[in-house]
């Protein structure tokens, strides 16, 4: 019984750490994503990256491909490259 009492703080710490991680991660794929090409801004939040006519690509140039806001001031981490929209991808008016 004394061993269990001594382990209670450790068990509580592990449970608290698990709860903190389990409830604080943002859902991927629902964060806003925007790209720009030829002065036009595209909302690609729910658009797949690919070579389809309604998809987009980030080529290998040293540039920022995606942003978290429509003003294009907050870059998305690990989204390097030039934003290239597919021909059927609508831009924001």
Backbone as JSON Lines, residues from 0, in Angstrom:
{"i":0,"aa":"X","n":[0.82,-1.19,0.0],"ca":[0.0,0.0,0.0],"c":[0.86,1.26,0.0]}
{"i":1,"aa":"X","n":[1.98,1.21,0.73],"ca":[2.87,2.36,0.77],"c":[3.5,2.63,-0.59]}
{"i":2,"aa":"X","n":[3.79,1.56,-1.35],"ca":[4.34,1.75,-2.69],"c":[3.34,2.47,-3.59]}
{"i":3,"aa":"X","n":[2.07,2.12,-3.44],"ca":[1.03,2.77,-4.24],"c":[0.9,4.24,-3.88]}
{"i":4,"aa":"X","n":[0.98,4.56,-2.58],"ca":[0.92,5.96,-2.15],"c":[2.1,6.75,-2.7]}
{"i":5,"aa":"X","n":[3.26,6.13,-2.74],"ca":[4.44,6.81,-3.27],"c":[4.36,7.02,-4.77]}
{"i":6,"aa":"X","n":[3.64,6.17,-5.46],"ca":[3.53,6.28,-6.92],"c":[2.4,7.19,-7.37]}
{"i":7,"aa":"X","n":[1.52,7.59,-6.48],"ca":[0.38,8.44,-6.86],"c":[0.79,9.75,-7.53]}
{"i":8,"aa":"X","n":[1.79,10.48,-7.03],"ca":[2.18,11.72,-7.73],"c":[2.67,11.46,-9.16]}
{"i":9,"aa":"X","n":[3.39,10.38,-9.35],"ca":[3.88,10.05,-10.69],"c":[2.71,9.69,-11.61]}
{"i":10,"aa":"X","n":[1.78,8.9,-11.1],"ca":[0.6,8.53,-11.89],"c":[-0.21,9.76,-12.25]}
{"i":11,"aa":"X","n":[-0.38,10.67,-11.31],"ca":[-1.12,11.91,-11.58],"c":[-0.41,12.76,-12.62]}
{"i":12,"aa":"X","n":[0.92,12.83,-12.54],"ca":[1.68,13.6,-13.51],"c":[1.54,13.01,-14.92]}
{"i":13,"aa":"X","n":[1.66,11.71,-15.03],"ca":[1.53,11.05,-16.34],"c":[0.13,11.26,-16.9]}
{"i":14,"aa":"X","n":[-0.88,11.14,-16.08],"ca":[-2.26,11.36,-16.53],"c":[-2.46,12.81,-16.98]}
{"i":15,"aa":"X","n":[-1.92,13.77,-16.23],"ca":[-2.05,15.19,-16.6],"c":[-1.34,15.47,-17.92]}
{"i":16,"aa":"X","n":[-0.15,14.89,-18.1],"ca":[0.58,15.09,-19.35],"c":[-0.19,14.5,-20.53]}
{"i":17,"aa":"X","n":[-0.75,13.31,-20.34],"ca":[-1.55,12.69,-21.4],"c":[-2.75,13.55,-21.75]}
{"i":18,"aa":"X","n":[-3.45,14.05,-20.73],"ca":[-4.64,14.88,-20.97],"c":[-4.27,16.17,-21.68]}
{"i":19,"aa":"X","n":[-3.14,16.76,-21.34],"ca":[-2.72,18.0,-21.98],"c":[-2.48,17.78,-23.47]}
{"i":20,"aa":"X","n":[-1.82,16.7,-23.82],"ca":[-1.56,16.43,-25.24],"c":[-2.82,15.98,-25.97]}
{"i":21,"aa":"X","n":[-3.66,15.24,-25.32],"ca":[-4.85,14.69,-25.98],"c":[-5.85,15.76,-26.35]}
{"i":22,"aa":"X","n":[-5.9,16.84,-25.62],"ca":[-6.94,17.84,-25.85],"c":[-6.43,19.16,-26.42]}
{"i":23,"aa":"X","n":[-5.15,19.26,-26.77],"ca":[-4.61,20.54,-27.23],"c":[-4.06,20.53,-28.64]}
{"i":24,"aa":"X","n":[-4.09,19.44,-29.35],"ca":[-3.58,19.44,-30.72],"c":[-4.65,19.94,-31.68]}
{"i":25,"aa":"X","n":[-4.3,20.87,-32.58],"ca":[-5.28,21.32,-33.57],"c":[-5.53,20.23,-34.6]}
{"i":26,"aa":"X","n":[-6.71,20.25,-35.18],"ca":[-7.03,19.27,-36.21],"c":[-6.35,19.69,-37.51]}
{"i":27,"aa":"X","n":[-5.64,18.77,-38.11],"ca":[-4.98,19.08,-39.37],"c":[-5.99,19.04,-40.5]}
{"i":28,"aa":"X","n":[-5.76,19.86,-41.47],"ca":[-6.63,19.9,-42.63],"c":[-7.76,20.9,-42.52]}
{"i":29,"aa":"X","n":[-8.0,21.45,-41.34],"ca":[-9.07,22.43,-41.2],"c":[-8.52,23.84,-41.0]}
{"i":30,"aa":"X","n":[-7.22,23.98,-40.85],"ca":[-6.63,25.3,-40.72],"c":[-6.69,26.01,-42.06]}
{"i":31,"aa":"X","n":[-6.98,27.31,-42.08],"ca":[-7.06,28.02,-43.35],"c":[-5.72,28.04,-44.07]}
{"i":32,"aa":"X","n":[-5.77,27.92,-45.39],"ca":[-4.58,27.93,-46.24],"c":[-4.86,28.79,-47.46]}
{"i":33,"aa":"X","n":[-3.93,29.7,-47.77],"ca":[-4.08,30.59,-48.92],"c":[-2.79,30.59,-49.72]}
{"i":34,"aa":"X","n":[-2.93,30.77,-51.02],"ca":[-1.78,30.9,-51.91],"c":[-2.02,32.07,-52.85]}
{"i":35,"aa":"X","n":[-0.94,32.57,-53.45],"ca":[-1.07,33.68,-54.38],"c":[-0.27,33.41,-55.65]}
{"i":36,"aa":"X","n":[-0.85,33.82,-56.78],"ca":[-0.2,33.66,-58.08],"c":[-0.69,34.76,-59.0]}
{"i":37,"aa":"X","n":[0.23,35.46,-59.63],"ca":[-0.09,36.57,-60.55],"c":[-1.02,37.6,-59.91]}
{"i":38,"aa":"X","n":[-0.8,37.91,-58.64],"ca":[-1.59,38.93,-57.96],"c":[-2.96,38.48,-57.48]}
{"i":39,"aa":"X","n":[-3.31,37.22,-57.7],"ca":[-4.61,36.69,-57.26],"c":[-4.4,35.79,-56.05]}
{"i":40,"aa":"X","n":[-5.35,35.84,-55.1],"ca":[-5.28,35.02,-53.89],"c":[-6.26,33.86,-54.02]}
{"i":41,"aa":"X","n":[-5.81,32.68,-53.63],"ca":[-6.62,31.45,-53.72],"c":[-6.8,30.87,-52.32]}
{"i":42,"aa":"X","n":[-8.04,30.48,-51.99],"ca":[-8.33,29.79,-50.74],"c":[-8.22,28.29,-51.02]}
{"i":43,"aa":"X","n":[-7.19,27.66,-50.48],"ca":[-6.97,26.23,-50.72],"c":[-7.11,25.42,-49.43]}
{"i":44,"aa":"X","n":[-7.96,25.9,-48.52],"ca":[-8.14,25.26,-47.22],"c":[-8.55,23.79,-47.37]}
{"i":45,"aa":"X","n":[-9.49,23.49,-48.22],"ca":[-9.97,22.12,-48.4],"c":[-9.64,21.58,-49.79]}
{"i":46,"aa":"X","n":[-8.54,22.04,-50.36],"ca":[-8.13,21.65,-51.71],"c":[-6.89,20.76,-51.6]}
{"i":47,"aa":"X","n":[-6.86,19.7,-52.38],"ca":[-5.72,18.78,-52.38],"c":[-4.58,19.35,-53.2]}
{"i":48,"aa":"X","n":[-3.36,19.05,-52.76],"ca":[-2.19,19.38,-53.56],"c":[-2.02,18.29,-54.61]}
{"i":49,"aa":"X","n":[-1.84,18.68,-55.85],"ca":[-1.67,17.72,-56.93],"c":[-1.64,18.42,-58.26]}
{"i":50,"aa":"X","n":[-1.68,17.65,-59.33],"ca":[-1.61,18.25,-60.67],"c":[-2.95,18.27,-61.38]}
{"i":51,"aa":"X","n":[-4.04,18.1,-60.63],"ca":[-5.38,18.18,-61.22],"c":[-5.75,19.62,-61.55]}
{"i":52,"aa":"X","n":[-6.79,19.78,-62.38],"ca":[-7.16,21.13,-62.81],"c":[-7.74,21.97,-61.67]}
{"i":53,"aa":"X","n":[-8.25,21.32,-60.63],"ca":[-8.8,22.06,-59.49],"c":[-7.94,21.87,-58.23]}
{"i":54,"aa":"X","n":[-6.66,21.59,-58.42],"ca":[-5.71,21.42,-57.33],"c":[-4.59,22.45,-57.48]}
{"i":55,"aa":"X","n":[-3.59,22.38,-56.62],"ca":[-2.47,23.32,-56.7],"c":[-1.17,22.58,-56.45]}
{"i":56,"aa":"X","n":[-0.06,23.24,-56.8],"ca":[1.26,22.69,-56.56],"c":[2.14,23.76,-55.92]}
{"i":57,"aa":"X","n":[3.15,23.31,-55.21],"ca":[4.19,24.19,-54.69],"c":[5.49,23.71,-55.33]}
{"i":58,"aa":"X","n":[6.01,24.49,-56.29],"ca":[7.22,24.03,-56.98],"c":[8.45,24.22,-56.09]}
{"i":59,"aa":"X","n":[9.6,23.9,-56.61],"ca":[10.82,23.82,-55.81],"c":[11.57,25.14,-55.65]}
{"i":60,"aa":"X","n":[11.04,26.24,-56.11],"ca":[11.74,27.51,-55.96],"c":[11.77,27.94,-54.5]}
{"i":61,"aa":"X","n":[12.75,28.8,-54.18],"ca":[12.85,29.31,-52.81],"c":[11.87,30.45,-52.63]}
{"i":62,"aa":"X","n":[10.68,30.13,-52.22],"ca":[9.61,31.1,-52.03],"c":[8.65,30.51,-51.01]}
{"i":63,"aa":"X","n":[7.68,31.28,-50.57],"ca":[6.68,30.79,-49.63],"c":[5.44,30.4,-50.42]}
{"i":64,"aa":"X","n":[4.98,29.18,-50.26],"ca":[3.85,28.69,-51.05],"c":[2.51,29.0,-50.4]}
{"i":65,"aa":"X","n":[2.35,28.69,-49.11],"ca":[1.05,28.83,-48.45],"c":[1.13,29.74,-47.24]}
{"i":66,"aa":"X","n":[0.0,30.38,-46.95],"ca":[-0.12,31.28,-45.8],"c":[-1.36,30.92,-45.01]}
{"i":67,"aa":"X","n":[-1.39,31.33,-43.73],"ca":[-2.51,31.02,-42.85],"c":[-3.61,32.06,-42.91]}
{"i":68,"aa":"X","n":[-3.35,33.2,-43.54],"ca":[-4.38,34.24,-43.6],"c":[-4.45,34.82,-45.01]}
{"i":69,"aa":"X","n":[-5.59,35.43,-45.31],"ca":[-5.83,35.97,-46.65],"c":[-4.93,37.16,-46.96]}
{"i":70,"aa":"X","n":[-4.42,37.84,-45.93],"ca":[-3.51,38.96,-46.14],"c":[-2.1,38.48,-46.48]}
{"i":71,"aa":"X","n":[-1.86,37.18,-46.42],"ca":[-0.59,36.55,-46.79],"c":[0.57,37.04,-45.93]}
{"i":72,"aa":"X","n":[0.32,37.2,-44.63],"ca":[1.36,37.68,-43.73],"c":[1.85,36.61,-42.76]}
{"i":73,"aa":"X","n":[1.13,35.48,-42.64],"ca":[1.55,34.41,-41.73],"c":[1.85,33.16,-42.56]}
{"i":74,"aa":"X","n":[3.13,32.88,-42.81],"ca":[3.47,31.71,-43.63],"c":[3.19,30.39,-42.92]}
{"i":75,"aa":"X","n":[2.79,29.4,-43.69],"ca":[2.6,28.04,-43.19],"c":[3.97,27.37,-43.15]}
{"i":76,"aa":"X","n":[4.29,26.76,-42.02],"ca":[5.59,26.09,-41.89],"c":[5.71,24.96,-42.9]}
{"i":77,"aa":"X","n":[6.91,24.77,-43.41],"ca":[7.25,23.69,-44.33],"c":[6.41,23.71,-45.6]}
{"i":78,"aa":"X","n":[6.12,24.9,-46.1],"ca":[5.39,25.0,-47.38],"c":[6.18,25.89,-48.33]}
{"i":79,"aa":"X","n":[7.42,25.51,-48.54],"ca":[8.28,26.29,-49.42],"c":[7.96,25.99,-50.88]}
{"i":80,"aa":"X","n":[8.19,26.96,-51.73],"ca":[7.98,26.81,-53.16],"c":[7.03,27.85,-53.68]}
{"i":81,"aa":"X","n":[6.99,27.98,-54.98],"ca":[6.08,28.93,-55.61],"c":[4.7,28.29,-55.76]}
{"i":82,"aa":"X","n":[3.65,29.02,-55.39],"ca":[2.28,28.53,-55.5],"c":[1.86,28.54,-56.97]}
{"i":83,"aa":"X","n":[1.4,27.4,-57.47],"ca":[0.92,27.28,-58.85],"c":[-0.47,26.66,-58.81]}
{"i":84,"aa":"X","n":[-1.51,27.45,-59.1],"ca":[-2.88,26.92,-59.07],"c":[-3.21,26.15,-60.34]}
{"i":85,"aa":"X","n":[-4.1,25.18,-60.21],"ca":[-4.62,24.5,-61.39],"c":[-5.52,25.45,-62.17]}
{"i":86,"aa":"X","n":[-5.73,25.22,-63.46],"ca":[-6.5,26.15,-64.29],"c":[-7.96,26.31,-63.87]}
{"i":87,"aa":"X","n":[-8.54,25.33,-63.18],"ca":[-9.94,25.43,-62.76],"c":[-10.09,25.83,-61.29]}
{"i":88,"aa":"X","n":[-8.99,26.13,-60.62],"ca":[-9.05,26.52,-59.21],"c":[-9.5,27.98,-59.13]}
{"i":89,"aa":"X","n":[-10.64,28.25,-58.47],"ca":[-11.14,29.62,-58.43],"c":[-10.35,30.48,-57.45]}
{"i":90,"aa":"X","n":[-10.15,31.74,-57.81],"ca":[-9.46,32.67,-56.92],"c":[-10.48,33.49,-56.14]}
{"i":91,"aa":"X","n":[-10.02,34.16,-55.1],"ca":[-10.89,35.02,-54.3],"c":[-11.03,36.35,-55.02]}
{"i":92,"aa":"X","n":[-12.27,36.79,-55.27],"ca":[-12.45,38.07,-56.0],"c":[-11.97,39.26,-55.19]}
